[in-house]
């Protein structure tokens, strides 16, 4: 038997449906950040290696210990309690108690109304969780934390935190992209990235700054892509006047790593004086036997003009060294490697038994020039313009977004930061 549904019931159902759809629409229009995905990748940073024992303590919360691949709490530690970890046989000894396995996982839980908890490891403060692993007779400590918290302790170590906010934002996007592109770089050692210049310098919560917090929040989740993939967002201190093609440094073409002119030329000058006897010895050690140097053949440096022995940027392709027992052509990259020059952008002159070297810039010259970014920012260029200047043809993509408008009330500088109220701020 088919029951007939009254007309008023249909009208009521349609009204409820319309109301529901309207509510959803309102949520999307007025509270979009609450609808968007809150996911963001975590990073595992190697922060300490080579020690036989370590000391840590939970700050602003209580610590808990888990074993490898086990969600069962093995031990609890009160806020500020010292935890001494050392290797013992096939496991660990923690505050005198034995635990089996090769990995210990430590998590800190918020206590009461305290701000975001963290760990103190050997006198340094870290957000997130800690993992301690055995590697032979030594320990490796890994800091596991969100990408954005990692950037808070990284950007100010790679770029002066009192620089222009647009330069800091550009650095934040480049650093975020680099970190996510290079995850698992140290997979064999048991973590994603190290905390040194081999990856990016990471100082933990002790090296956070209000200005950097602003830069990270203002670019939250933004990365650089080329043809839909994360780029190798390499950066360097100063190009000296023009950045370089990747093929001239790495030997391989990367479309977005191409020469970009700077606001100023011949910046960050440096010089070296090398006795001929030292050059002869270094050459011989590297299999470049020329006897005693008699002459150097190298076109004078002109930024922006390519020549037979220089690239367009002015960096050296190769220089000719003529000795009393032979002649060799040596690339700029090889010269930089052998003599620890600050860049490959330099002139060389031989006079009275000494080679005088006058150079400019710092670093490999690929991608973002940090001092160049600062110069453009001070001139009024925005961070997205700066990034697209140094990385040709890239797109800035929002990889993940803020789950809700929030405040970092635990800022090192003691100020809460709201992502929707950042206009008109001054540099910290």
C-alpha positions as CSV (number, residue, x, y, z in Angstrom):
1,X,0.0,0.0,0.0
2,X,1.4,3.4,-1.0
3,X,0.9,6.1,1.5
4,X,0.5,9.6,0.0
5,X,2.8,12.2,1.5
6,X,0.9,15.5,2.3
7,X,1.8,18.5,0.3
8,X,2.7,20.5,3.4
9,X,5.3,17.8,4.3
10,X,7.0,18.1,0.9
11,X,7.1,21.9,1.4
12,X,8.5,21.5,4.8
13,X,11.2,19.1,3.6
14,X,12.1,21.4,0.8
15,X,12.4,24.3,3.2
16,X,14.6,22.3,5.5
17,X,16.8,21.3,2.6
18,X,17.1,24.9,1.3
19,X,17.9,26.1,4.8
20,X,20.6,23.5,5.2
21,X,22.2,24.5,1.8
22,X,22.0,28.1,2.8
23,X,23.8,27.4,6.1
24,X,26.6,25.5,4.2
25,X,26.9,28.4,1.8
26,X,27.2,30.9,4.7
27,X,29.9,28.7,6.2
28,X,31.9,28.7,3.0
29,X,31.5,32.4,2.4
30,X,32.0,33.8,5.9
31,X,34.2,31.0,7.5
32,X,36.2,29.5,4.6
33,X,39.2,28.7,6.7
34,X,37.1,26.4,8.9
35,X,36.0,24.4,5.9
36,X,39.4,24.0,4.2
37,X,41.7,21.1,5.1
38,X,43.7,21.6,8.2
39,X,46.3,19.0,7.2
40,X,49.9,20.0,6.9
41,X,52.9,17.7,6.7
42,X,55.1,17.0,9.6
43,X,58.9,17.1,9.4
44,X,61.5,15.0,11.2
45,X,64.6,17.0,11.8
46,X,67.9,15.5,13.1
47,X,68.9,17.8,15.9
48,X,71.6,15.9,17.7
49,X,73.9,13.0,16.8
50,X,77.0,11.3,18.1
51,X,76.3,11.4,21.8
52,X,76.2,8.4,24.1
53,X,73.6,9.9,26.4
54,X,71.2,12.9,26.4
55,X,69.2,14.9,28.9
56,X,65.7,16.3,28.2
57,X,62.8,17.6,30.1
58,X,59.2,18.6,29.3
59,X,58.4,22.3,29.4
60,X,54.8,23.7,30.0
61,X,53.5,20.1,30.1
62,X,54.1,16.6,31.2
63,X,56.2,14.1,29.2
64,X,55.1,10.6,28.2
65,X,57.3,7.8,26.8
66,X,56.2,5.3,24.1
67,X,58.3,2.5,22.6
68,X,58.7,1.9,18.8
69,X,55.4,1.2,17.0
70,X,53.6,1.0,20.3
71,X,50.8,3.4,21.5
72,X,51.0,2.2,25.1
73,X,52.4,4.7,27.5
74,X,55.5,3.2,29.1
75,X,56.3,6.1,31.5
76,X,55.2,9.6,32.6
77,X,57.4,12.5,33.6
78,X,56.2,15.6,35.4
79,X,56.8,19.1,34.0
80,X,60.5,20.2,34.2
81,X,61.6,16.7,35.4
82,X,65.0,15.8,34.0
83,X,65.0,12.7,31.8
84,X,68.4,11.0,31.3
85,X,68.6,8.6,28.4
86,X,71.6,6.3,27.6
87,X,72.2,3.1,25.7
88,X,72.1,-0.1,27.7
89,X,72.8,-3.4,25.9
90,X,70.0,-4.0,23.3
91,X,67.9,-1.2,24.6
92,X,67.9,2.0,26.7
93,X,68.2,3.1,30.2
94,X,65.9,6.0,31.1
95,X,66.3,7.5,34.6
96,X,67.6,4.2,35.8
97,X,64.8,2.1,34.2
98,X,65.5,-0.3,31.3
99,X,63.5,-0.2,28.0
100,X,63.9,-2.6,25.1
101,X,64.3,-1.7,21.4
102,X,66.1,0.8,19.2
103,X,63.6,3.7,19.3
104,X,62.1,5.8,22.1
105,X,59.3,8.3,21.4
106,X,58.7,11.2,23.7
107,X,55.6,13.4,23.6
108,X,54.8,16.4,25.8
109,X,51.2,17.0,26.8
110,X,49.8,20.4,27.6
111,X,49.1,21.0,31.3
112,X,46.4,23.3,32.6
113,X,46.3,26.7,31.0
114,X,49.9,26.8,30.0
115,X,50.8,27.8,26.5
116,X,52.0,25.4,23.8
117,X,54.2,22.7,25.5
118,X,57.7,21.9,24.2
119,X,60.9,20.0,25.0
120,X,64.2,21.2,26.4
121,X,67.0,19.1,25.0
122,X,70.5,19.6,26.2
123,X,69.6,23.3,27.0
124,X,67.8,24.0,23.7
125,X,64.0,24.3,23.3
126,X,62.0,22.5,20.7
127,X,58.4,22.3,19.7
128,X,56.7,19.0,18.8
129,X,57.9,15.6,19.9
130,X,61.2,13.9,20.2
131,X,62.4,10.5,18.9
132,X,65.6,9.0,20.2
133,X,67.2,6.2,18.2
134,X,70.2,4.0,18.6
135,X,72.9,4.1,15.9
136,X,75.6,1.7,17.0
137,X,77.0,3.0,20.3
138,X,75.6,6.5,19.8
139,X,72.2,8.3,19.9
140,X,70.4,10.2,17.3
141,X,67.7,12.7,18.4
142,X,65.0,13.7,16.0
143,X,62.6,16.6,16.5
144,X,59.1,15.8,14.9
145,X,57.0,18.9,14.4
146,X,54.7,20.6,11.9
147,X,56.1,22.3,8.8
148,X,55.1,25.8,10.0
149,X,56.7,25.4,13.5
150,X,59.8,24.2,11.7
151,X,59.9,27.4,9.7
152,X,59.5,29.5,12.8
153,X,62.9,28.2,13.9
154,X,64.5,28.2,10.5
155,X,63.8,31.4,8.5
156,X,65.5,33.6,11.1
157,X,68.6,31.4,11.0
158,X,68.8,31.7,7.2
159,X,68.0,35.4,6.9
160,X,68.4,38.2,9.4
161,X,65.0,38.5,11.3
162,X,65.1,42.3,11.2
163,X,65.1,42.5,7.4
164,X,62.1,43.8,5.4
165,X,59.0,41.7,5.9
166,X,58.6,41.0,2.1
167,X,62.1,39.6,2.0
168,X,61.3,37.4,5.0
169,X,58.1,36.2,3.4
170,X,60.0,35.3,0.2
171,X,62.5,33.4,2.4
172,X,59.7,31.6,4.2
173,X,58.1,30.4,1.0
174,X,61.5,29.3,-0.4
175,X,62.4,27.5,2.9
176,X,59.0,25.8,3.0
177,X,59.3,24.6,-0.5
178,X,62.9,23.4,0.0
179,X,62.0,21.4,3.1
180,X,59.0,19.6,1.5
181,X,60.9,19.0,-1.7
182,X,63.8,17.5,0.2
183,X,62.0,15.4,2.7
184,X,63.7,12.0,3.3
185,X,67.1,13.6,2.3
186,X,68.5,11.9,5.4
187,X,66.3,8.8,5.3
188,X,69.2,6.5,5.8
189,X,70.0,8.2,9.1
190,X,66.4,8.0,10.2
191,X,65.0,11.6,9.6
192,X,64.0,14.0,6.9
193,X,66.4,16.9,7.2
194,X,69.4,17.9,9.2
195,X,69.7,21.2,11.1
196,X,72.8,22.5,9.3
197,X,73.6,24.3,6.1
198,X,73.6,20.9,4.3
199,X,69.8,21.2,4.4
200,X,68.6,24.4,6.2
201,X,69.8,25.8,9.5
202,X,67.2,25.0,12.2
203,X,67.6,26.4,15.7
204,X,64.4,25.3,17.4
205,X,62.1,27.4,19.5
206,X,65.0,29.4,20.9
207,X,65.6,31.0,17.5
208,X,62.1,32.2,16.8
209,X,61.3,35.9,16.2
210,X,58.1,37.9,16.0
211,X,59.0,39.2,12.5
212,X,59.6,35.6,11.3
213,X,56.3,34.4,12.9
214,X,54.5,37.1,10.8
215,X,56.3,36.0,7.6
216,X,55.4,32.4,8.2
217,X,51.7,33.1,9.0
218,X,51.3,35.5,6.1
219,X,52.5,32.8,3.7
220,X,51.0,29.9,5.5
221,X,51.2,26.7,3.4
222,X,52.5,28.5,0.3
223,X,55.0,26.7,-1.9
224,X,56.6,27.2,-5.3
225,X,55.7,24.8,-8.1
226,X,56.8,24.4,-11.8
227,X,54.5,22.4,-14.1
228,X,52.6,21.2,-11.0
229,X,55.7,19.9,-9.0
230,X,57.6,21.4,-6.1
231,X,60.7,23.1,-7.2
232,X,64.3,22.9,-5.9
233,X,64.0,26.3,-4.1
234,X,67.7,26.8,-3.7
235,X,68.9,30.1,-2.4
236,X,72.2,31.8,-1.6
237,X,73.5,34.8,0.3
238,X,74.3,37.3,-2.6
239,X,74.7,36.8,-6.4
240,X,77.0,39.8,-6.8
241,X,74.9,41.3,-9.5
242,X,73.2,38.4,-11.5
243,X,72.1,34.9,-10.7
244,X,73.1,31.9,-12.8
245,X,71.9,29.1,-15.0
246,X,71.8,25.8,-13.2
247,X,73.7,24.0,-15.9
248,X,76.7,26.3,-15.3
249,X,76.8,25.2,-11.6
250,X,75.2,21.7,-11.5
251,X,75.8,20.6,-15.0
252,X,72.1,20.0,-15.6
253,X,69.3,22.3,-16.9
254,X,66.6,23.3,-14.5
255,X,64.2,25.6,-16.4
256,X,63.3,27.9,-13.5
257,X,66.9,28.4,-12.4
258,X,68.0,31.0,-14.9
259,X,69.9,34.4,-14.7
260,X,68.1,37.2,-12.9
261,X,69.5,40.7,-12.7
262,X,69.9,42.4,-9.3
263,X,69.0,45.9,-8.2
264,X,72.8,46.5,-7.7
265,X,75.9,45.0,-9.2
266,X,79.3,44.0,-7.7
267,X,77.9,43.6,-4.2
268,X,79.5,41.9,-1.2
269,X,83.0,42.4,-2.5
270,X,85.8,40.2,-1.2
271,X,89.5,39.6,-2.0
272,X,92.3,37.1,-1.6
273,X,96.0,37.2,-2.2
274,X,97.6,33.9,-3.1
275,X,101.4,33.4,-3.3
276,X,102.4,31.7,-6.6
277,X,104.1,29.0,-4.6
278,X,100.8,28.1,-2.9
279,X,98.9,28.1,-6.1
280,X,101.5,25.8,-7.7
281,X,101.2,23.4,-4.7
282,X,97.4,23.3,-4.7
283,X,97.4,22.7,-8.5
284,X,99.9,19.9,-8.2
285,X,97.9,18.3,-5.3
286,X,94.8,18.3,-7.6
287,X,96.7,16.8,-10.6
288,X,97.1,20.1,-12.4
289,X,100.9,20.2,-12.9
290,X,102.1,23.4,-14.6
291,X,105.4,23.8,-12.8
292,X,105.7,27.5,-11.7
293,X,102.9,29.9,-12.8
294,X,104.0,32.5,-15.3
295,X,100.7,33.9,-16.7
296,X,96.9,34.0,-16.2
297,X,94.6,34.5,-19.2
298,X,91.1,35.7,-18.1
299,X,88.7,38.2,-19.7
300,X,88.0,41.1,-17.3
301,X,84.8,40.8,-15.4
302,X,81.7,42.5,-16.8
303,X,78.3,41.5,-15.3
304,X,75.7,40.8,-18.0
305,X,78.1,40.2,-20.8
306,X,79.2,36.7,-21.9
307,X,82.6,36.0,-23.3
308,X,84.7,33.0,-24.3
309,X,85.7,32.3,-20.6
310,X,82.8,33.9,-18.7
311,X,79.1,33.2,-18.5
312,X,76.5,35.9,-19.0
313,X,76.5,36.6,-15.2
314,X,80.2,37.2,-15.3
315,X,81.0,34.0,-13.4
316,X,84.1,32.2,-14.7
317,X,83.6,29.3,-17.2
318,X,87.4,28.6,-17.2
319,X,90.6,30.5,-16.7
320,X,93.9,29.6,-18.4
321,X,97.0,29.2,-16.3
322,X,100.3,29.0,-18.1
323,X,103.3,27.6,-16.2
324,X,106.9,26.8,-17.1
325,X,106.0,23.1,-17.4
326,X,102.5,23.2,-18.8
327,X,99.2,25.0,-19.4
328,X,95.8,24.1,-17.9
329,X,92.2,25.5,-18.2
330,X,90.5,25.4,-14.8
331,X,86.7,26.0,-14.3
332,X,85.4,28.6,-12.0
333,X,83.7,25.9,-9.9
334,X,87.0,24.0,-9.5
335,X,88.9,27.2,-8.6
336,X,86.3,28.0,-5.9
337,X,86.5,24.4,-4.6
338,X,90.3,24.3,-4.4
339,X,90.8,27.8,-2.8
340,X,87.5,28.1,-0.9
341,X,86.5,31.3,-2.7
342,X,83.2,32.8,-1.7
343,X,81.8,32.7,-5.3
344,X,82.9,32.2,-8.9
345,X,82.4,35.8,-9.7
346,X,85.9,37.3,-9.6
347,X,89.0,38.7,-11.4
348,X,92.5,37.3,-11.1
349,X,95.8,39.2,-11.6
350,X,99.4,38.0,-11.3
351,X,101.9,40.5,-10.1
352,X,105.3,40.2,-8.3
353,X,104.8,36.5,-7.3
354,X,101.2,37.0,-5.9
355,X,97.8,36.4,-7.5
356,X,95.4,39.0,-6.4
357,X,91.7,37.9,-6.5
358,X,88.9,40.5,-6.4
359,X,85.5,38.9,-6.2
360,X,81.8,39.6,-5.5
361,X,78.8,37.8,-4.0
362,X,78.5,34.8,-1.7
363,X,77.4,31.3,-2.7
364,X,76.6,29.3,-5.8
365,X,74.4,32.0,-7.4
366,X,71.4,29.8,-8.1
367,X,67.8,30.8,-7.3
368,X,66.9,33.4,-4.6
369,X,69.6,35.9,-3.7
370,X,68.9,36.8,-0.1
371,X,70.6,40.2,-0.2
372,X,69.0,40.8,-3.6
373,X,65.6,40.0,-2.2
374,X,66.2,42.5,0.6
375,X,67.2,45.2,-1.9
376,X,64.1,44.6,-4.0
377,X,61.8,44.5,-0.9
378,X,63.2,47.8,0.3
379,X,62.4,49.3,-3.1
380,X,58.7,48.2,-2.7
381,X,58.6,44.8,-4.4
382,X,56.2,42.2,-2.9
383,X,57.3,38.8,-1.9
384,X,55.5,37.0,-4.7
385,X,57.2,39.4,-7.3
386,X,60.6,38.7,-5.7
387,X,60.1,34.9,-5.9
388,X,58.9,35.0,-9.5
389,X,61.9,37.2,-10.4
390,X,64.4,34.7,-9.1
391,X,62.5,31.5,-10.0
392,X,61.5,31.8,-13.7
393,X,58.0,30.7,-14.7
394,X,57.0,29.3,-11.2
395,X,53.6,29.3,-9.6
396,X,52.9,30.0,-5.9
397,X,50.5,27.4,-4.7
398,X,48.6,27.1,-1.4
399,X,49.5,23.5,-0.4
400,X,47.6,23.7,2.9
401,X,45.6,26.3,4.8
402,X,44.9,27.5,8.3
403,X,42.2,25.3,9.8
404,X,40.7,28.3,11.7
405,X,41.8,31.9,12.3
406,X,44.2,31.4,15.1
407,X,46.7,33.2,17.3
408,X,50.2,32.1,18.1
409,X,49.9,33.3,21.7
410,X,53.1,31.5,22.7
411,X,55.3,33.7,20.5
412,X,58.8,34.0,21.8
413,X,58.5,37.8,21.8
414,X,55.4,37.6,24.0
415,X,52.9,38.9,21.5
416,X,49.9,37.0,20.1
417,X,49.8,37.0,16.3
418,X,46.5,36.9,14.5
419,X,46.7,36.2,10.7
420,X,43.8,38.5,10.0
421,X,45.2,41.5,11.8
422,X,48.8,42.0,10.6
423,X,48.5,45.3,8.7
424,X,50.6,48.2,9.7
425,X,52.9,46.3,12.0
426,X,56.5,47.2,12.5
427,X,59.5,45.0,12.3
428,X,60.6,43.3,15.5
